[in-house]
Amino acid sequence: MNMIDITPIVNAVIALLAAGVSVFLIPWIKSKTTDAQRKELLEWVKIGVAAAEQLYEGQGRGEEKKKYVLEFLASMGFTVDEEAVNAAIEAAVNQLNGGNLPLE
């Protein structure tokens, strides 16, 4: 049985998503918040993402991790648009995995 390696396709999709986050969503977040609010939110997102990565190990648990981060942010008093939080989470995950998106 022939197996096809889809790793390059997956890597390309991840790169496109990261580019979309940095080109569209991060500027949108910046337009909706002050510098101080953005910095505080991004710091809490980083903490939540790191905690979720420790709590939910393994592949295929992204939705559980995302739910944890959203609940964590709500417990910290952040009431922001879920799309904006999703962008911040994606940026934090990218940075955690060695990426270099302009978060600040």
DSSP file (Angstrom, degrees, kcal/mol; ACC not computed):
  #  RESIDUE AA STRUCTURE BP1 BP2  ACC     N-H-->O    O-->H-N    N-H-->O    O-->H-N    TCO  KAPPA ALPHA  PHI   PSI    X-CA   Y-CA   Z-CA
    1    1 A M              0   0    0      0, 0.0     2,-0.4     0, 0.0     0, 0.0   0.000 360.0 360.0 360.0 125.9    0.0    0.0    0.0
    2    2 A N        -     0   0    0      2,-0.0     2,-0.4     1,-0.0     0, 0.0  -0.625 360.0-155.9 -81.7 131.9    1.5    3.3   -1.1
    3    3 A M        -     0   0    0     -2,-0.4     2,-0.5     2,-0.0    -1,-0.0  -0.889   5.2-145.9-107.7 137.8    1.5    6.1    1.6
    4    4 A I        -     0   0    0     -2,-0.4     2,-0.8     2,-0.0    -2,-0.0  -0.894  12.7-134.3-105.0 129.9    1.6    9.7    0.6
    5    5 A D        +     0   0    0     -2,-0.5     4,-0.2     1,-0.1    -2,-0.0  -0.739  24.5 177.5 -84.7 111.6    3.6   12.1    2.8
    6    6 A I     >  +     0   0    0     -2,-0.8     4,-2.5     1,-0.2     3,-0.4   0.291  48.4 109.3 -97.1   9.5    1.3   15.2    3.3
    7    7 A T  H  > S+     0   0    0      1,-0.2     4,-2.8     2,-0.2     5,-0.2   0.897  76.7  51.5 -54.1 -45.5    3.8   16.9    5.7
    8    8 A P  H  > S+     0   0    0      0, 0.0     4,-2.0     0, 0.0    -1,-0.2   0.877 110.6  49.4 -61.5 -35.1    4.7   19.6    3.1
    9    9 A I  H  > S+     0   0    0     -3,-0.4     4,-2.3     2,-0.2    -2,-0.2   0.929 111.8  47.6 -67.6 -45.2    1.0   20.4    2.5
   10   10 A V  H  X S+     0   0    0     -4,-2.5     4,-2.4     1,-0.2     5,-0.2   0.918 111.8  50.8 -61.5 -43.9    0.3   20.6    6.3
   11   11 A N  H  X S+     0   0    0     -4,-2.8     4,-2.3    -5,-0.2    -1,-0.2   0.889 109.9  50.4 -61.5 -39.0    3.4   22.9    6.7
   12   12 A A  H  X S+     0   0    0     -4,-2.0     4,-2.3    -5,-0.2    -1,-0.2   0.899 109.9  49.8 -66.5 -40.6    2.2   25.1    3.9
   13   13 A V  H  X S+     0   0    0     -4,-2.3     4,-2.5     2,-0.2    -2,-0.2   0.917 111.1  49.4 -64.3 -43.1   -1.3   25.4    5.4
   14   14 A I  H  X S+     0   0    0     -4,-2.4     4,-2.6     1,-0.2    -2,-0.2   0.910 110.7  50.5 -61.7 -42.4    0.2   26.4    8.8
   15   15 A A  H  X S+     0   0    0     -4,-2.3     4,-2.3     2,-0.2    -1,-0.2   0.904 110.5  49.3 -62.9 -41.3    2.4   29.0    7.1
   16   16 A L  H  X S+     0   0    0     -4,-2.3     4,-2.4     2,-0.2    -2,-0.2   0.907 111.4  49.1 -64.5 -41.7   -0.6   30.5    5.3
   17   17 A L  H  X S+     0   0    0     -4,-2.5     4,-2.5     2,-0.2    -2,-0.2   0.921 111.0  49.7 -63.3 -43.3   -2.6   30.6    8.6
   18   18 A A  H  X S+     0   0    0     -4,-2.6     4,-2.4     1,-0.2    -2,-0.2   0.903 111.2  49.7 -62.0 -40.8    0.3   32.3   10.3
   19   19 A A  H  X S+     0   0    0     -4,-2.3     4,-2.4     2,-0.2     5,-0.3   0.907 110.1  50.7 -64.6 -41.2    0.6   34.8    7.5
   20   20 A G  H  X>S+     0   0    0     -4,-2.4     4,-2.6     2,-0.2     5,-1.2   0.898 110.0  50.2 -62.8 -40.8   -3.1   35.5    7.7
   21   21 A V  I  <>S+     0   0    0     -4,-2.5     5,-2.6     1,-0.2    -2,-0.2   0.935 115.3  42.5 -61.9 -46.1   -2.9   36.0   11.5
   22   22 A S  I  <5S+     0   0    0     -4,-2.4    -2,-0.2    -5,-0.2    -1,-0.2   0.827 120.9  40.5 -73.7 -30.1    0.0   38.5   11.1
   23   23 A V  I  <5S+     0   0    0     -4,-2.4    -2,-0.2    -5,-0.2    -3,-0.2   0.874 132.6  10.8 -86.5 -38.9   -1.5   40.3    8.1
   24   24 A F  I  X5S+     0   0    0     -4,-2.6     4,-1.4    -5,-0.3    -3,-0.2   0.861 125.1  41.6-109.1 -51.7   -5.1   40.6    9.0
   25   25 A L  I  ><S+     0   0    0     -5,-1.2     4,-2.5     2,-0.2     5,-0.2   0.891 109.4  53.0 -77.3 -39.9   -6.1   39.7   12.5
   26   26 A I  H  ><S+     0   0    0     -5,-2.6     4,-2.4     1,-0.2    -1,-0.2   0.929 110.7  48.1 -63.9 -44.0   -3.3   41.2   14.5
   27   27 A P  H  > S+     0   0    0      0, 0.0     4,-1.8     0, 0.0    -1,-0.2   0.885 110.9  52.7 -60.9 -35.4   -3.8   44.7   13.0
   28   28 A W  H  X S+     0   0    0     -4,-1.4     4,-1.0     2,-0.2    -2,-0.2   0.924 108.9  48.8 -64.2 -44.4   -7.5   44.3   13.6
   29   29 A I  H >X S+     0   0    0     -4,-2.5     3,-0.9     1,-0.2     4,-0.8   0.923 109.7  53.3 -59.5 -44.2   -6.8   43.5   17.3
   30   30 A K  H >< S+     0   0    0     -4,-2.4     3,-0.5     1,-0.3    -1,-0.2   0.851 105.9  52.8 -61.2 -35.0   -4.6   46.5   17.5
   31   31 A S  H 3< S+     0   0    0     -4,-1.8    -1,-0.3     1,-0.2    -2,-0.2   0.724 110.9  47.6 -74.3 -19.7   -7.3   48.8   16.1
   32   32 A K  H << S+     0   0    0     -4,-1.0     2,-0.3    -3,-0.9    -1,-0.2   0.509 112.5  44.6 -99.5  -6.4   -9.8   47.6   18.8
   33   33 A T  S << S-     0   0    0     -4,-0.8     2,-0.1    -3,-0.5     3,-0.0  -0.898  77.8-110.7-136.2 162.2   -7.6   47.9   21.9
   34   34 A T     >  -     0   0    0     -2,-0.3     4,-2.6     1,-0.1     5,-0.2  -0.446  39.8-106.0 -82.7 166.5   -5.1   50.2   23.6
   35   35 A D  H  > S+     0   0    0      1,-0.2     4,-2.6     2,-0.2     5,-0.2   0.922 121.1  49.1 -58.6 -44.9   -1.5   49.3   23.9
   36   36 A A  H  > S+     0   0    0      1,-0.2     4,-2.3     2,-0.2    -1,-0.2   0.913 112.3  47.4 -64.1 -43.3   -1.8   48.5   27.6
   37   37 A Q  H  > S+     0   0    0      2,-0.2     4,-2.8     1,-0.2    -1,-0.2   0.916 112.9  49.4 -63.1 -43.0   -4.9   46.3   27.1
   38   38 A R  H  X S+     0   0    0     -4,-2.6     4,-2.8     2,-0.2     5,-0.2   0.922 111.3  48.1 -63.8 -45.3   -3.2   44.5   24.2
   39   39 A K  H  X S+     0   0    0     -4,-2.6     4,-2.0    -5,-0.2    -1,-0.2   0.919 113.8  47.0 -62.9 -43.2    0.0   43.8   26.1
   40   40 A E  H  X S+     0   0    0     -4,-2.3     4,-2.2    -5,-0.2    -2,-0.2   0.938 113.8  47.8 -64.8 -45.8   -2.0   42.6   29.1
   41   41 A L  H  X S+     0   0    0     -4,-2.8     4,-2.7     1,-0.2    -2,-0.2   0.932 111.9  49.5 -59.4 -46.7   -4.2   40.3   27.0
   42   42 A L  H  X S+     0   0    0     -4,-2.8     4,-2.4     1,-0.2    -1,-0.2   0.861 109.4  52.0 -65.1 -35.1   -1.3   38.9   25.1
   43   43 A E  H  X S+     0   0    0     -4,-2.0     4,-2.0    -5,-0.2    -1,-0.2   0.926 112.4  45.3 -65.2 -43.6    0.6   38.1   28.3
   44   44 A W  H  X S+     0   0    0     -4,-2.2     4,-2.7     2,-0.2    -2,-0.2   0.871 111.3  53.3 -68.0 -35.9   -2.4   36.3   29.7
   45   45 A V  H  X S+     0   0    0     -4,-2.7     4,-3.0     2,-0.2     5,-0.2   0.932 108.3  50.4 -62.4 -44.6   -3.0   34.5   26.4
   46   46 A K  H  X S+     0   0    0     -4,-2.4     4,-2.5     2,-0.2    -2,-0.2   0.917 112.1  47.3 -59.6 -43.2    0.7   33.3   26.5
   47   47 A I  H  X S+     0   0    0     -4,-2.0     4,-2.4     2,-0.2    -1,-0.2   0.931 114.0  47.4 -63.6 -45.6    0.2   32.0   30.1
   48   48 A G  H  X S+     0   0    0     -4,-2.7     4,-2.6     2,-0.2    -2,-0.2   0.897 112.4  48.8 -63.1 -41.3   -3.1   30.3   29.1
   49   49 A V  H  X S+     0   0    0     -4,-3.0     4,-2.5     2,-0.2    -2,-0.2   0.923 111.7  49.0 -65.0 -44.5   -1.6   28.7   26.0
   50   50 A A  H  X S+     0   0    0     -4,-2.5     4,-1.5    -5,-0.2    -2,-0.2   0.909 112.9  48.0 -62.2 -41.3    1.5   27.4   27.9
   51   51 A A  H  X S+     0   0    0     -4,-2.4     4,-2.5     1,-0.2    -2,-0.2   0.921 111.2  49.9 -64.8 -43.6   -0.8   26.0   30.6
   52   52 A A  H  X S+     0   0    0     -4,-2.6     4,-2.8     1,-0.2    -2,-0.2   0.888 107.3  54.8 -62.7 -39.0   -3.0   24.3   28.1
   53   53 A E  H  < S+     0   0    0     -4,-2.5    -1,-0.2     1,-0.2    -2,-0.2   0.863 112.5  43.8 -62.3 -35.1    0.0   22.8   26.4
   54   54 A Q  H  < S+     0   0    0     -4,-1.5     3,-0.3    -5,-0.2    -2,-0.2   0.883 117.6  44.1 -76.0 -39.2    1.0   21.2   29.7
   55   55 A L  H  < S+     0   0    0     -4,-2.5     2,-0.7     1,-0.2    -2,-0.2   0.871 118.3  40.8 -75.0 -37.7   -2.5   20.1   30.7
   56   56 A Y  S  < S-     0   0    0     -4,-2.8    -1,-0.2    -5,-0.2     5,-0.1  -0.735  78.5-177.5-117.2  81.4   -3.5   18.6   27.3
   57   57 A E        +     0   0    0     -2,-0.7    -3,-0.1    -3,-0.3     2,-0.1  -0.445  38.6  42.7 -79.0 151.5   -0.5   16.8   25.9
   58   58 A G  S >  S-     0   0    0     -5,-0.1     3,-0.6    -2,-0.1     2,-0.1  -0.133  86.3 -59.9 103.8 164.0   -0.6   15.1   22.5
   59   59 A Q  T 3  S+     0   0    0      1,-0.2    -2,-0.0     2,-0.1     0, 0.0  -0.387 108.0  33.0 -77.7 155.3   -1.8   15.7   19.0
   60   60 A G  T 3  S+     0   0    0     -2,-0.1    -1,-0.2     1,-0.1     3,-0.2   0.638  84.4 104.2  78.7  16.0   -5.5   16.3   18.1
   61   61 A R    <>  +     0   0    0     -3,-0.6     4,-2.3     1,-0.1     5,-0.2   0.069  36.7 118.8-114.7  23.6   -6.4   18.1   21.3
   62   62 A G  H  > S+     0   0    0      1,-0.2     4,-2.8     2,-0.2     5,-0.2   0.866  72.7  52.4 -59.0 -40.6   -6.5   21.6   19.9
   63   63 A E  H  > S+     0   0    0      2,-0.2     4,-2.4     1,-0.2    -1,-0.2   0.891 110.1  48.9 -66.2 -38.4  -10.2   22.2   20.6
   64   64 A E  H  > S+     0   0    0      2,-0.2     4,-2.3     1,-0.2    -1,-0.2   0.918 113.3  47.7 -64.0 -43.0   -9.7   21.2   24.3
   65   65 A K  H  X S+     0   0    0     -4,-2.3     4,-2.4     2,-0.2    -2,-0.2   0.922 112.4  48.5 -63.7 -44.5   -6.7   23.5   24.5
   66   66 A K  H  X S+     0   0    0     -4,-2.8     4,-2.6     1,-0.2    -2,-0.2   0.911 110.7  50.7 -63.2 -43.5   -8.5   26.4   22.9
   67   67 A K  H  X S+     0   0    0     -4,-2.4     4,-2.5     1,-0.2    -1,-0.2   0.907 109.8  51.3 -60.8 -41.9  -11.5   25.9   25.2
   68   68 A Y  H  X S+     0   0    0     -4,-2.3     4,-2.7     2,-0.2    -2,-0.2   0.936 110.9  47.3 -60.4 -46.9   -9.2   25.9   28.2
   69   69 A V  H  X S+     0   0    0     -4,-2.4     4,-2.7     2,-0.2    -2,-0.2   0.918 112.1  49.6 -63.7 -43.5   -7.6   29.2   27.1
   70   70 A L  H  X S+     0   0    0     -4,-2.6     4,-2.1     1,-0.2    -1,-0.2   0.911 113.8  45.7 -62.0 -42.2  -10.9   30.9   26.4
   71   71 A E  H  X S+     0   0    0     -4,-2.5     4,-2.2     2,-0.2    -2,-0.2   0.889 111.9  52.6 -67.2 -38.9  -12.2   29.8   29.9
   72   72 A F  H  X S+     0   0    0     -4,-2.7     4,-1.1    -5,-0.2    -2,-0.2   0.930 110.2  47.4 -61.1 -46.6   -9.0   30.9   31.5
   73   73 A L  H  <>S+     0   0    0     -4,-2.7     5,-2.3     1,-0.2     3,-0.4   0.894 110.6  51.9 -63.7 -39.8   -9.2   34.4   29.9
   74   74 A A  H ><5S+     0   0    0     -4,-2.1     3,-1.4     1,-0.2    -1,-0.2   0.895 107.0  53.3 -62.6 -38.9  -12.9   34.7   30.9
   75   75 A S  H 3<5S+     0   0    0     -4,-2.2    -1,-0.2     1,-0.3    -2,-0.2   0.761 105.2  55.4 -67.4 -23.0  -11.9   33.9   34.5
   76   76 A M  T 3<5S-     0   0    0     -4,-1.1    -1,-0.3    -3,-0.4    -2,-0.2   0.452 125.0-104.1 -87.3  -1.5   -9.3   36.7   34.3
   77   77 A G  T < 5S+     0   0    0     -3,-1.4     2,-0.6     1,-0.3    -3,-0.2   0.580  70.8 145.0  94.3  10.6  -12.1   39.1   33.4
   78   78 A F      < -     0   0    0     -5,-2.3     2,-0.5   -37,-0.0    -1,-0.3  -0.731  22.5-179.7 -86.6 124.3  -11.4   39.5   29.6
   79   79 A T        +     0   0    0     -2,-0.6     2,-0.3     2,-0.0    -1,-0.0  -0.812  27.3 142.1-121.9  88.3  -14.5   39.9   27.6
   80   80 A V        -     0   0    0     -2,-0.5     5,-0.0     1,-0.1    -2,-0.0  -0.822  60.0 -75.2-125.1 163.7  -13.3   40.2   24.0
   81   81 A D     >  -     0   0    0     -2,-0.3     4,-2.2     1,-0.1     3,-0.4  -0.331  39.0-131.9 -56.2 131.6  -14.5   39.0   20.6
   82   82 A E  H  > S+     0   0    0      1,-0.2     4,-2.8     2,-0.2     5,-0.2   0.845 107.0  56.9 -59.5 -34.2  -13.8   35.3   20.2
   83   83 A E  H  > S+     0   0    0      2,-0.2     4,-2.0     1,-0.2    -1,-0.2   0.905 107.5  47.9 -63.2 -40.6  -12.3   35.9   16.8
   84   84 A A  H  > S+     0   0    0     -3,-0.4     4,-2.1     2,-0.2    -2,-0.2   0.908 112.8  48.1 -66.3 -41.5   -9.8   38.3   18.3
   85   85 A V  H  X S+     0   0    0     -4,-2.2     4,-2.9     2,-0.2    -2,-0.2   0.903 108.6  54.6 -65.9 -40.2   -8.9   35.9   21.1
   86   86 A N  H  X S+     0   0    0     -4,-2.8     4,-2.7     1,-0.2    -1,-0.2   0.911 108.1  49.6 -58.6 -41.9   -8.5   33.1   18.5
   87   87 A A  H  X S+     0   0    0     -4,-2.0     4,-2.4     2,-0.2    -1,-0.2   0.920 111.7  48.0 -63.1 -43.6   -6.0   35.3   16.6
   88   88 A A  H  X S+     0   0    0     -4,-2.1     4,-2.5     2,-0.2    -2,-0.2   0.897 111.9  50.1 -64.5 -39.9   -4.1   36.0   19.9
   89   89 A I  H  X S+     0   0    0     -4,-2.9     4,-2.9     2,-0.2     5,-0.2   0.944 110.9  48.7 -63.3 -47.4   -4.1   32.3   20.7
   90   90 A E  H  X S+     0   0    0     -4,-2.7     4,-2.5     1,-0.2    -2,-0.2   0.907 112.5  48.6 -59.6 -41.9   -2.8   31.3   17.3
   91   91 A A  H  X S+     0   0    0     -4,-2.4     4,-2.4     2,-0.2    10,-0.3   0.905 112.3  48.4 -64.7 -41.1   -0.1   33.9   17.5
   92   92 A A  H  X S+     0   0    0     -4,-2.5     4,-2.7     2,-0.2    -2,-0.2   0.901 111.9  49.0 -66.9 -40.7    0.9   32.7   21.0
   93   93 A V  H  X S+     0   0    0     -4,-2.9     4,-2.1     2,-0.2     6,-0.2   0.925 111.3  50.4 -63.5 -43.7    1.0   29.1   19.8
   94   94 A N  H  <>S+     0   0    0     -4,-2.5     5,-3.4    -5,-0.2    -2,-0.2   0.924 112.9  45.8 -59.3 -44.6    3.1   30.1   16.9
   95   95 A Q  H ><5S+     0   0    0     -4,-2.4     3,-1.6     3,-0.2    -2,-0.2   0.899 111.0  52.8 -65.8 -40.2    5.5   32.0   19.1
   96   96 A L  H 3<5S+     0   0    0     -4,-2.7    -1,-0.2     1,-0.3    -2,-0.2   0.844 107.7  53.0 -62.0 -34.3    5.6   29.1   21.6
   97   97 A N  T 3<5S-     0   0    0     -4,-2.1    -1,-0.3    -5,-0.2    -2,-0.2   0.247 133.4 -88.4 -88.3  13.4    6.5   26.7   18.7
   98   98 A G  T < 5S+     0   0    0     -3,-1.6    -3,-0.2     1,-0.2    -2,-0.1   0.502  83.8 135.7  98.1   3.9    9.4   28.9   17.6
   99   99 A G      < -     0   0    0     -5,-3.4    -1,-0.2    -6,-0.2     2,-0.0  -0.198  48.1-140.5 -76.7 176.6    7.6   31.3   15.3
  100  100 A N        +     0   0    0      2,-0.0    -5,-0.1     3,-0.0    -1,-0.1  -0.443  30.9 163.2-140.7  63.8    8.2   35.0   15.3
  101  101 A L        -     0   0    0    -10,-0.3     2,-1.5     1,-0.1     3,-0.2  -0.594  48.3-109.7 -83.2 146.6    4.9   36.9   14.8
  102  102 A P        +     0   0    0      0, 0.0    -1,-0.1     0, 0.0    -2,-0.0  -0.575  49.3 162.4 -76.7  89.4    4.9   40.6   15.6
  103  103 A L              0   0    0     -2,-1.5   -61,-0.1     1,-0.2   -11,-0.0   0.739 360.0 360.0 -81.6 -23.8    2.6   40.4   18.7
  104  104 A E              0   0    0     -3,-0.2    -1,-0.2   -62,-0.0   -65,-0.1   0.415 360.0 360.0-119.3 360.0    3.5   43.8   20.1
